[in-house]
Amino acid sequence: MDKETVKEYLENSANIDGDELPLRFFERLIMHGLRVDLIEIGRVICTFKVPPRLLNGSNYLHGGATATLVDLVGSAAVYTVGAPFTGVSVEINVTFMDAAYADEEIEIEARALLVGKAVAVLSVEFRKKNTGKIFAQGRHTKHLSRPSKIV
């Protein structure tokens, strides 16, 4: 593949006129349709019907969408232990074991493995709702930076 083809693929994959998108558009794009089923201390479970807008070129849930769900749903588990903020991502990794397809119902379970003074470690499992089979597992490490007191 030549450089121009690669450039065109990256720059034109989502053609939008200007930068006039709503605030936090990316989160809305990924999270729209997510339902919260359970909130406990250190644990959040959500269900989600995989929408066609989040499919990759092979017609299954895009890995980037999965990683974003690890970030956003995992961060919610930080709040469940009483933290006033969720910090910033230091590392996110996702292991893919299977695929989820359009209109497939999935369950996302986030667990706070550690929420300390400076670091949070989260685990996020993705399961097929009808079989319980894990198709992806994410690990998320966050630095719990304190908001600046400088005004």
Salt bridges, closest charged atoms under 4 A:
GLU40 OE1 - ARG43 NH1 3.10
ASP71 OD1 - HIS140 NE2 3.79
ASP98 OD2 - LYS133 NZ 2.86
GLU104 OE2 - LYS128 NZ 3.01
GLU105 OE2 - ARG35 NH2 2.43
GLU107 OE1 - ARG127 NH2 2.79
GLU107 OE2 - LYS129 NZ 3.58
GLU109 OE2 - ARG43 NE 2.69
GLU109 OE2 - ARG111 NH2 2.81
GLU109 OE1 - ARG127 NH2 2.58
GLU125 OE1 - ARG127 NH1 2.69
